[in-house]
């Protein structure tokens, strides 16, 4: 999947840092490092992206993909065990 621009709203970024300890840098690293995308929900074009940061953290990112190919990030966190298994099958 091609992403033209990553949209990170300040309130979402604050939540990701506070609640999940995920930084903007980690999100950008995962999305630029050929993540594994999964389609989640129709209507909003909600996707998850599973990938690894340069430091080796396994992160899952949830985003809404716009027709302009921009990705609006709505959440990101460390992968759980099931997500790690799914990512390992890449």
C-alpha positions as CSV (number, residue, x, y, z in Angstrom):
1,X,0.0,0.0,0.0
2,X,1.3,3.4,-0.9
3,X,1.1,6.2,1.6
4,X,1.7,9.7,0.3
5,X,1.6,11.6,3.7
6,X,1.2,10.6,7.3
7,X,-1.2,12.7,9.3
8,X,-0.7,12.8,13.0
9,X,-3.0,15.1,15.0
10,X,-1.5,16.6,18.1
11,X,-4.2,15.2,20.5
12,X,-3.6,11.7,19.0
13,X,0.1,12.0,19.3
14,X,-0.2,13.1,22.9
15,X,-2.3,10.0,23.6
16,X,0.1,7.7,21.9
17,X,3.0,9.0,23.9
18,X,1.1,9.0,27.3
19,X,-0.9,5.8,27.0
20,X,1.2,3.6,24.7
21,X,4.7,5.1,24.8
22,X,4.8,5.2,21.0
23,X,6.6,8.2,19.4
24,X,6.0,9.9,16.1
25,X,9.4,8.7,15.0
26,X,8.5,5.1,15.6
27,X,5.3,5.4,13.6
28,X,7.2,6.9,10.7
29,X,9.9,4.2,10.9
30,X,7.3,1.4,10.8
31,X,5.3,2.9,7.9
32,X,8.5,3.5,5.9
33,X,9.8,0.0,6.5
34,X,7.4,-2.1,4.4
35,X,4.8,-3.0,7.1
36,X,2.2,-5.7,6.7
37,X,-1.2,-4.1,6.1
38,X,-4.6,-5.5,7.0
39,X,-7.9,-4.1,6.0
40,X,-10.2,-3.8,9.1
41,X,-13.3,-1.9,8.3
42,X,-15.2,-0.7,5.3
43,X,-16.7,2.8,5.2
44,X,-13.8,4.6,7.0
45,X,-11.1,2.6,5.1
46,X,-9.6,1.5,8.4
47,X,-6.3,-0.4,8.2
48,X,-3.8,-1.8,10.6
49,X,-0.1,-1.9,9.8
50,X,2.2,-4.3,11.6
51,X,5.9,-3.5,11.5
52,X,9.2,-3.1,13.3
53,X,11.1,0.0,14.4
54,X,14.8,0.4,13.9
55,X,15.3,-0.4,17.6
56,X,13.4,-3.7,17.1
57,X,10.0,-2.8,18.7
58,X,7.0,-4.5,17.1
59,X,4.3,-1.9,16.6
60,X,0.8,-2.0,15.3
61,X,-0.6,1.2,13.8
62,X,-4.3,1.9,13.1
63,X,-5.1,4.5,10.4
64,X,-7.8,5.7,8.1
65,X,-6.6,5.9,4.5
66,X,-7.9,8.8,2.5
67,X,-8.5,8.8,-1.3
68,X,-5.5,11.2,-1.5
69,X,-3.4,8.3,-0.2
70,X,-2.8,10.1,3.1
71,X,-2.9,8.0,6.3
72,X,-4.7,9.6,9.3
73,X,-3.2,7.8,12.3
74,X,-5.8,7.0,15.0
75,X,-3.8,4.7,17.3
76,X,-0.5,2.8,17.7
77,X,0.8,0.4,20.3
78,X,3.0,-2.6,20.9
79,X,1.8,-5.7,19.2
80,X,0.2,-8.4,21.3
81,X,1.3,-12.1,21.0
82,X,-1.3,-12.9,18.3
83,X,-0.3,-9.9,16.3
84,X,3.4,-10.8,16.5
85,X,2.6,-14.3,15.2
86,X,0.6,-12.8,12.3
87,X,3.5,-10.4,11.5
88,X,6.0,-13.3,11.7
89,X,4.2,-15.0,8.8
90,X,5.0,-12.1,6.5
